[in-house]
Amino acid sequence: MSVQLSETERSRLRGMARRPRSRKQYYRARALLDLDAGRPIEEVARVAKVGIERVEEWLDGFGRLRLAYLDEPAGPRAGPGRRGGDDEDDEA
């Protein structure tokens, strides 16, 4: 089993592997890059410390959603739920 990445996808996955937002994103990006490079799925699963079935799930998810499959939230400080500076509790 393998994956064919475009140059844009390859570049984005390399960035995710260098600076992942989560461990999950790192392992998925690394696995997809390794499969694109022609490494056997058994080796990719062993390196990621998961079963072959899990790597196959990653391939299926990526096949359906492409890079959106690896999207992670920006972090705890981004988006709704972030506390503003106007809260009374902030006064000390």
N, C-alpha and C positions, 0 to 999 in steps of 0.2 A: 504494500500500500504506500502511495506517495502523494505528494501535493505539488501542484505547479503554481508558483508564486510569480506575480508580476514584479518588476523592479521596484515599483512604488510600495507594494506590500512587503517585499523583502526589506526595504529600507526602514519602513515603519516598525516591522517586527524586530529588527536589530536594535532600534531605539528602545522598544519595550523591554528587550532582554537586557540592555545596558542600564536602564532606569525604570524598572517595573514599578507599578503602583501597588502590586501585591505579589506574593509568592506564586499564586495561581496564574497570574498574568505572565510571570517570568517563565514558569515551566511550560505553559502552552506556547508561548512565542518561541522558546528555545526548541521545543519539539517540532513545531512547524518548520522552522529553519533547518533543523537537522534532516527532516524527511525530504524537504526540498533539495537538500544537498545529496540525497541518495542513500542516506543511512537506513539500515533495516529497522522496521518498526519494533522488533524485539530489543535492539540496542537502545533505541529512543526511550522505550518504556523502562528499561533497566536504569538508564541515566536519570530519568525523571522519578524513579522509585514508585512507579505505578504499574498496573497491569496493562497488557496489550489492549484489552477492551476499553480501558480509559482513554488511551491514545486514539483509538478508533472513534470514540465519542467526540474527542477534540477535533478530529478530522471532519466528522459529520457536521459539527457545529460551525466550523470554519467554512465548510462547503456551502452551508445554507446562508450564513450571515457575513462571510469574509471577515474583514477587520473589526466589524462591529461586535463579533463574537468575543473579542478580547477586551472590549471597552470596560473600564473600571471607573467608579466615581472619582471625581477630582480629589477627594479627601474630606476630612471632617470640617475643614474651614470653608468649604465652598458650598454654595447653594443654600436652599431653605434650611431653617433650623439654626443658622449661625446667629449667635447672640450679638446684638448691637451694643453700642456704648451708652445707650440711654437707660439701661436697666438700673433700678434703684439699688440692687444688690451689689453693683460694682463699686459703690462708694465705700471708702474705708476710712 
